């Protein structure tokens, strides 16, 4: 898998976390549940990025 594809997957998981957080804020789902799931997505994407070696570049 190319580096760009790995970055895309990690970004997609992070985006899912943001969407879940917004759904939790603006619907009756509940802020707490949305926050927990969003944090889990963000932590998971960070772990996956580190495992794949696709950390953000500091140019």
C-alpha positions in Angstrom: 0.0 0.0 0.0 1.4 3.4 -0.9 2.1 6.1 1.6 -0.7 8.3 0.3 -3.2 5.5 0.7 -2.1 5.0 4.3 -2.5 8.7 5.0 -5.9 8.7 3.4 -7.1 5.8 5.7 -5.7 7.5 8.8 -7.4 10.8 7.8 -10.7 9.0 7.1 -10.7 7.5 10.5 -10.1 10.9 12.1 -12.9 12.4 10.0 -15.2 9.6 11.2 -14.3 10.6 14.8 -15.2 14.3 14.0 -18.5 13.3 12.5 -19.4 11.1 15.4 -18.6 14.0 17.8 -20.8 16.4 15.8 -23.6 13.9 15.7 -23.3 13.5 19.5 -23.5 17.2 20.0 -26.4 18.0 17.6 -28.7 14.9 18.1 -30.2 13.1 21.0 -27.4 10.5 20.8 -25.8 12.1 23.7 -22.6 14.2 24.0 -20.9 11.7 26.3 -21.3 8.8 24.0 -20.2 10.8 21.0 -17.2 12.1 22.8 -16.1 8.6 23.9 -16.4 7.2 20.4 -14.7 10.2 18.8 -11.7 9.9 21.2 -11.5 6.2 20.4 -11.4 6.9 16.7 -8.7 9.6 17.2 -6.6 7.4 19.4 -7.0 4.5 17.0 -6.0 6.6 14.0 -2.9 7.8 15.9 -1.9 4.3 16.7 -2.4 3.2 13.1 -0.4 6.2 11.8 2.5 5.4 14.1 2.3 1.7 13.2 2.3 2.5 9.4 4.9 5.2 9.9 2.9 8.0 8.4 3.4 10.8 10.9 2.8 14.3 9.8 5.9 15.9 8.1 7.4 19.0 9.7 8.6 20.8 6.5 
